[in-house]
Amino acid sequence: RAEGAALAPLLLALPGGQLTEMSIQDAGAEGLDQATAEAVASLTGLHSLHLGMDCTAQQLPALLGPLTQLTRLSLGRLAYTGVAVSPAAFSHLTSLRELELAQIDLAAGPGLERLTQLTRLWVRGLWLPAHEDAPQPAAELPLPPALAYLNVYLDFRSPLPQLLAAQLAPALAMCTTLTELNLRTAVG
């Protein structure tokens, strides 16, 4: 396990065009530092990336921008900074087939529907904090046109996930390719 900035030199030593899969589980208590984010972004041959560490919504455009060959992306956690992730942060990843988001606030707006090859979407533990300055659930949640599998967690112990469920229903009604739906709920 390497701590924070110690990861960057290790990643920069990798043959960026040859490496196709990478998983980083932990970058220390500080989360993903700028040097490590830039080193990951330089690995443009990646087809599969799993980040199981804290990074910020502000880091995502620079981190994901060059990684246009990704077919699988898994983001474990985002550090809460008061900024929700726009679905547009993923819309340039047109080769993406699988997207796994965990504990991530999604802002309103389009983006995921542009991922025409995306067939599997996991939204685990969608984190919707209940304080007033927190991002609110997306006003619209258009889904990818080829989506076949959706796994979503809804915590009905607070009103925000109930709003999310109401907003998700119209998108599901229009998703004609969906063959598998895994709804996990928590009540009371």
Secondary structure, DSSP 4 states (H G I P E B T S, - for coil): ---GGGHHHHHHTS-TTT--EEEE----TT-S-HHHHHHHHT-TT-SEEEEEEEE-GGGHHHHHTT-TT-SEEEEEEE---S-PBPGGGTTT-TT--EEEEES-PBPSSS-GGG-TT--EEEEES-----STTSPPPPS--PPPTT--EEEEEEETTSHHHHHHHHHHHHHHHT-TT--EEEEEEE--
